[in-house]
Amino acid sequence: MNITRENINDLNSIVTVKIEKNDYEATVAEQLKEYRKKANMPGFRPGKVPAGLIKKMYGKAILAEEVNKMLSENLSKFIVEEKLNILGEPLPNEDKTPSFDFETAQDFEFAFDIAVAPEVEVKFDKRKKYPYYLIQADDKMIDQQVDQYTSKFGANEAAETVEDKDTIRGNFVQLDAEGNELEDGIKAEQVVIAVDVMKDEEVKKEIIGKKAGDTIVFDPIKVYDNRHEVGHMLNISHEEAENVEGDFKFKLTEILRFKKAEVNEDLFKKAFGDDTEIKTEEEFRNKLKADLEEQLKYSSDYKFTIDSRDILIEKIEMELPEEFLKRWLKTTNNELTDQQIEDDFDNFMKDLRWQLIKDRIAKDNEIEIKQEDIQAMAKEVAAMQFRQYGMFDMPDEQLNAFGEQILQNKEEKQRITTRVQEDKIMAVIKENVSIDEKEISQEDFNKLLEK
């Protein structure tokens, strides 16, 4: 086995792999013996097929498989041992690879084009200011959070008369064409209905102002325009619901009106635990503002990453093997046309430059990704998911368990690992540049992202 590398320039090389008969001969012979032991052919006892016949039938395929296996393993080993930081993957160089036939050839030669990543030097300058946007939570955002908490911990209360946002409870009885109760008709008791979801405005208008004990007659199919929903309401099968028609009498037994929780110490304890130190509405709003702005830091960090990327890409010059990369993209993405590759090539190159810069920062600063870092990030991802549903104070053991569940998904684990590394890289950048903090509203920040 002989592997050589010819440098075309600083970025492009040709690696030639020569495989000779003595490299594969013993392995191929052993494979042929195994085939002979298992061969079962008419006219021959099992395992007694002539070796020459086995070689004639299977020798070429076994040789090709073994040569390709040796080629792949040794090419990869060479790249690792030579510490080559290649871009993409080796591509066959057909011009430099002599033609051969596995039927007759004994020695083989393969040539590959490889592209080597350029040496990148990342120097930070404290004189360069990097913008960091501190998104401020305004009164509107805080009001929305207050509304979420008062709604979450609100409760239904009995009411005297029906209003358009009320929930009513009552009993359904099926009527015949003359408006009489059907003796064997459908009956459903203690059915709960939300008035505002009724689609028939006339029926809705009629029910407003009713009291417990009052009755109203209507066709539920017309009012809800959904037989599946009516089936659940009347506690009947889907098949029965398909045949339901005509009016029902509905007798109100209870009127429930949702009342939001009052903003007081009882709400603060429900929201943040019995040991909370929040006593006043002002302290409550300040807590919500702090929580919101802590969440908004994720958006701030994202924008800082984008701005840092653009600054460093513009600052750090690097030459890249563009022709090789276009060829590699085409080879590994057969569904892409040349025009599609050309149209998106600038974005691809921008992402590649940023990756090379991040790799250099990680190497220069000996950044390591530890298992506890991944677990901590998974826990934070879990906490963010809970916060989306207004659950801000989940117990640590529950967050840890949910985080471990997330890490069971290989793709999620890889995304989290990548995020951990990028967070560490961005921390290095923050330590080595001047940060220009700018307070900004959520609305203006969103406009920045749209640019």
N, C-alpha and C positions, 0 to 999 in steps of 0.2 A: 504494500500500500504506500503510495507516494502522493502527498498533497503539497501543492505549491501555490504561492500567491504572487500575482503580478500587479503592481500598482500602476494604474493608468494615470491617475492624478491624486490629489489629496482626498478626494471623495469617492472615487470609483476604482474598483479592483476586479481582477479576474482570478478566481480560484479554480485550479485544475486538480482533479482527483483521478489518479491512475490506479486501477485495480488489476492485478496480475493473477495468473492461474493459481499460483501457490497461496494466494490470499483466500480463495474460496474453495479450492479443490477438495479439501478434507470434509468441509461442511456439506458440500453438494453430494459427495460420495455417501456420507452418513444418511442424508435425506433419501437418497435412492434406495439404500438398504431398508429404511423404514417403509418406503412405498412397496418394496418387494415383499416384505413380511405380511403386509396387509392386502396385497393384490389378490383378487379372486377372478380368474379368467377361465373360460371354457377350455377344456383339454389339459389343464394344469392343476396339480394339487395346490391347495392354499400355501403360499409362501415359497412355491417352487417355480414360479414364472422366471424364465431366463433373465439374467441381469441385463443383457443386451437389449432385450425387448422392452424392459422397464425404462431403460435409458432412452430408447428411441421414442417411447410414448410420452414420458414425463420429463426427460432431461432438460429440454429447452425451457420449460416453464419454471422448473426448480432453479435452474441457473439464473434466469431473469429475476426471480423473486429474491434470491440470495444476494445478487449483485446490487439490486436496488436497495435492499435492506442495509448492506454494508455502506453503500454510498450515503444514504440518509444519516446513519448513525455517525459515521466518521466526519462528514461535513459539519454536522452540528457540534461534534467534539472539537474539531479544529477551530471553529468560531469561538467556542468557550475558552479553549486553552490559549489562543492568541489574544484573548480579551478584546475582541472586535465588537464595537458598539455599532451594529449594523442597523440600517433603516429598512423597514419592510422585511422581505425575505429574499434569499438567493434566487436568481432567475436564470434558467438555462441559456447558455450562449451557443446557439446552434452553429454559428460560423466557426467557432473554435473547437467544437466537438466532432471528432471524426465519425463518419458513418460506420456501422458495424452490424453484424447479424449474429444473434445469440446461437444460431445453428452451427456457425463455423468459427466465430471469434473465440480467442482464449484470453486475450488481454483487452481491457476496456479503458477508455479515457473520456472524462466528462468535464466540461468547462461551465462555470457559473459566473454571472455578473453579480457583484455585491456592491452596495452603497454604504459607506461608512459615515457615521454621524460626525459633524465637525466639532472641533474643540470649542466649547463655549465658555467665555469668561464673564461672570456676573459681578460687577462692582457697583456698590450702592453709593449714593451721594446724598449726604445729609442736607445739602443745599436744595435738593429737589423736593418740592412739596407734593405729597400725594393727597388728593381730596378724600375725606371720610365724612359721609353725611349722617348726621344724627337726626333721625326722624322723630318729630314731636307728636305726641298723642294730643289731639285737640279735644275741646268739650264735646263735639259731636261723637267722636269715637268713644269717649268715656261714657256718654249718655247711652250709647248702644250697649256697652258692657253692663251698665247698671240695669238696663232693661232686660238683658239676658239673665242676670241673677234674680231679679224680682220675678221674672216669668218662671224661671226654673224652680223657685221655692214658693211659688204661689199655690193657691188651692181653690177648688170649687166650693161655692157657698150657695145655700138655698136662696131662691128669689121668689118674689110674689107673682110677677107677670113676665111673660117671655119677651126678650129683646133679641135683636138680630145676631148677636154674637154668643147667645146662650147655647147650652146643651140641655136637651130635654129627655126625660125618660117616660116611657108609657107602654101601653098594651095595644097590639094590633089584632083586629078581628076582620076576617074576610066577609064581604057583603055580596048579595046576589044582585041581579039587574034591577030589582025594585028597591034596593037599599036596605034589605033585611039581612040580619046575620045568618050566614050559612051554618047549618047545624054541624056539618062535617067539614066545614071550611078550615082554612089555615088560621091558626092563632099563635101569637108570639107575645110573651110577657116580658116586661122590664127591658124593652129595647131602648138603646141610647142613640139619640140622633143629634148631630150638630146642625143647628138651624142654618148657618151660613153656607153649608155645602149643598143645600137644596137648589136644584136648577130651575124649578118652576116658581117664577117670581110671584104669581098670583097666590099659590099655596103658602109661600113664605110670608106674604103680606097678611094673609088670613090668620096665620098662627101667631103673629106678633100681637102681644097684649093678652093672650090666653093665660088662664090660671090652672093650677093643679085641680083636676076633676073635670075640666072642660074636654070636649071632644072635637075632632075635626075629621072630615072625610076626604080622602084623596087617593089617587092611583099612584102607588109607589114607583111603578115602572116609569111613568111620565115624570115624576118628581126627581128621580135620580138618574134616569136614562142609562141604567147599567144593571142588567139582570143578575150578573155575578154578585154585585154588591147587595142587591135586594135579597138574593138567596141567603147570604150570610145574615142579613138583618132579620129575616123571617125564620131563620134556622131551618131551612129546607134544602134539599139536594139541588145540584145544578140542573138536573133534568126537570125537576118540579118548577124551578125558577123560569125555565124556558117557556113553560105553559101558563104562568101566572098572568092574569089579566083582570081588569076591573078595579073597583074601588075597595078600600079598606077603611075601617073606622079606627082612629087612633085616639085613645083616652090618655091624657096627660096625668102622670102620677107624681112627677117631680120636675122642678125647674132648677138647673144648676148654672151659676154664673161664676166664671173664673175671675178671681181677684188676685192681682199681683201682690207679692209680699211687700210689706212696708220696709222702708230703709231705716233699720234700727239695729240694735245690738243682737237681736235674735237672728236677723239675716246675716250679720257679720260672722256669727258663730257657725251658722249653717254653711256659709261659703268657705270659711278659712279655719274652722275647727274651734273647739271650746276654749283653747288656750290663746286665741288671737288677742292682740293688744289693741285692736281697732275698736274705738268707742263712739266716734262721731262720723257723720256723713262726709265731712271734709277729709278725715283720715281714710275713709273707705274709697273716696274718689282718688286720693293720692296713691293709694295702693294699686288701684286699677290702672292709673296712669303709668306707674312704675312697671307693672306687669306688661302692659301693652308695649312700652318702649323697649323692654327687654326682648320681647318677641320680635319687634321691628329691627333689632340688631342683626337678625339673620339676613334681612333685605339689605341693610347697610353693608354687611360683610360681603354679600354677593356683589354689590356695586363696587366696593373697594377692590375685589378680585378682578373684576372686568377692567377697571381703570388701571390697576397695577399691570395687568397683562399688556394693555395697549401701550403704556409708558415704556415698559421694558422691551417689548418687541420693537418699538421704534428706536430705542436707544442702542440695543445690542445688535450689531451687524453679524450676519452669518450667511455663508454661502451654502446652498443645498443642491443636491443632484436632481434637478427638476425633471429632466428627461427620464431618468431611471424611475423616479417616483410615479410619473404618469404611466409608464409602462407597467409598473407593479400594480397600480390601481386598476388598470385595464385587465391585467391577468387574474387578479383576485376578485374582481367584480364584473363577471361576464355580462351581467344585465345592464351595465352602464355603457352608454354610447360615448364616443370620443368627445362629442359636443357637451354632454353632461359633465364629463370629467373636466373639460376645459372651463365650463361655466362656474364650477364649484372649487376649482383648484386653488384660488386665492385664499378661500376660507380654510381649506385643508392645510395649506402652507402656514397659515397663521396659527392654527391649532398645533401643528408640528413644532413650530418655533417656540411656542409657549411651553410645550411639553419638554423640549430640550433645555429650556431655561429652568423650569422647575426641577428637572433631574439634576442639573448642576447645583442648584441651591441645596437640594436634599443631600447631595454627595459632599459638598463643601462643609455643610453644617452637621454631618453625620446623623441625619434624621432617621430615627428608628420607629417602626410601628409595632407596638407591643399589644398583646392580647387584651390587657386591661384598658388600653386606649380604645380598642374596637368595641369592647363591652360598654364602656362609658358612653361612646357615641350612640350605640344601639339603644341604650337607656334614654338618651336625650331625644332620639327619634321617636321612641315610644311616648315620652312626655309630650312632645309636640303634637302627636296624633290625638292624645287625650285632651290637650288644650283646645283643639279645634272644636270639641264638643262641650267646651266650658268647664272642663274638669282640670283644675289647676293644682290641686294638692293631693295627687295620688300617692299612696304609700310606696316607699322605696322598694320593698320586696315585690310589689305588683309590677312596678316599672322594670325591675331587673328581670323578672320572669317573662314579661312581654318582650323585652329586649333580646333575651336568649331565643325566644320563639322567632323573632325577626331574623336572627343570625342563622337559623336552620336553612333558610333559603340562600343558596350559593350566590345567586345574582345580587341579592340584597346585601349579603356579607361583602361582596366585592365592591359594591357602590359605597358602603360605609367605610371600608378600608381606604378607598381612594379619597373619600371626603376627609378622613382623619389625616392622611398625608398632606392634602392640600391645606387644611387648617394649620398644620405645623409649618408649612412653607410660608403661608401668609403671615404667621406670627413672626417668622424671621424677617420678612420684608418690613413689617411694622416696626421692628426693633432697630432697623438700619436706615430708615428714611424719616423725613419730617412729615408728620401727619397734620394736615390742615382740616381741623374739624369745622363742619358747617351745619348749623341747625336748619332744618327744612321741614315743611309740612308734608304729609303723606301725598297730598294732591300734586305738589310740585315735584316730589321725588318720583312719582309715577310718570310724570312728563319727561323727566330725565331718562328714565328707562326706555321710553318710546323713541328716543332720538337714535 
